[in-house]
């Protein structure tokens, strides 16, 4: 959702991101999530669309304004993603009793079993006033 907010400043992810900046909800991140975000923002495909300055500004904003929690210890999950690389996000959300907001199809496939929302669906749950 965070990268999508940079790519489409008028889309649902950007609206949700602005709602966080306005204090509508708490954004929880972990070192693993920040590391993945930093790596993803360096991909050549993204580098063509998101400047190094904007990438670094996002990372710094998250480091200073989001709630940073320790990565949870690996644990058996009641439900796993089709993409094992996403399981740390499930563990983080479970550990923090938080909802996940993502456009990732593998995570959204679990939305009926866990509190996982697309940015558009989550935007409908929060108060933008």
N, C-alpha and C positions, 0 to 999 in steps of 0.2 A: 504494500500500500504506500509506503514511504517513497519508493522510486516512482511509482505511478503518479504521485502528487507532484513530483518535479517535472515529469514528462507531460502532464496535462493539467495546467494550472486552473482550469475551469471545471474539471471533472469531479466526480464523487470523492475520490481519494484526497484531492486538494481541499474540498469542503470539509472533510473529516479532519484533515491536518489543521486547517484554520480553526476548527472548533476546539481542538486540543489546545492550540495556542491561546484561544480565548478562555480556557479554563473549564470547558464543558465536561472533560473527563481526564483521568490520569493515564498517561502513556508510560507503559513499563517496558524497559529494554534491559538486555543483559550484555555482558562482554561478547558472548558468541553471536548474538544478533547484530551488534555493532560491527563485529569483524566480518560477518557475512555481507552486511550492507556496504562496508568499505570495499570489499573484494568485488562485489557486483558492480559498484559504481566505476570500477577500473576496467570493466569489460569494454573492448573497442566499440562494440555496438552501442553501448550506453554513453561512452566517452564522446561519441559524435553528436549526441543530443543533449548531454548535461555537461556543463563546463566543470573543470577541476575546481574552480572557485565555488560554484554552487554545491558541488559534492562535499567539499570540505566544510562549507557553511552549514550544511545539513547535519553532518556528523558532529560538529562543535555545538550546534543548537541542541541536539539530542543529549550530548554529554553534559551539558549545563542545565538543561530544563526538564528532561524526562526523568522519571524515577528509574535509577539503575539498580538492579538487584543481581545477586550472584547467580550464576548459572546453576540450575538444580542438578543434584547428583543424578546420574543415570538411574532410571527406575523402570520397572515394568509398567507399561502403559496399558490401560484397559482397551484402548483403541489405538491403532497405528495408522500412519499415513501410507498411501501407496508409494510415496517417495520417502525412504528412510531418512533422508537428509532433513526432512521437515519435522521429525519426531522431537527434536530439541525444543521446537516452538510449542508443541503440544505439552511437553513436560514443563516448560516455563509457565504456560497458561494455567496448567493444573496446579503447579506449586504456588502460584500467586492468586489463584481463584479468579482468574481474569478471562475475558473474552478475547478471542483472536479476530482481528480484522485483516482480511487478505483477499486478494483476487486470485490466489493460487488454486487451480482446479483440484489438485490432490487434497488440499486442506478443506476446500468448500464441499468436497464429497462427504465429509464427516459432519457437516453442519446439522444434520438431523440427530446426531448423537452427542455433540459437544457444542458449547457456545462459540461457534465460528460464524462470522458474518462477512458478506461482501461489503466493500465500502458503501455502496448504495443502500444496502439493507441496514447497516449500522447507522448511517446518516439519518435514516428514518426513526431510529430509536433515541437519538439525542436531541436536546433542545438547542436550536441555533439562535434563540433570541438573546 
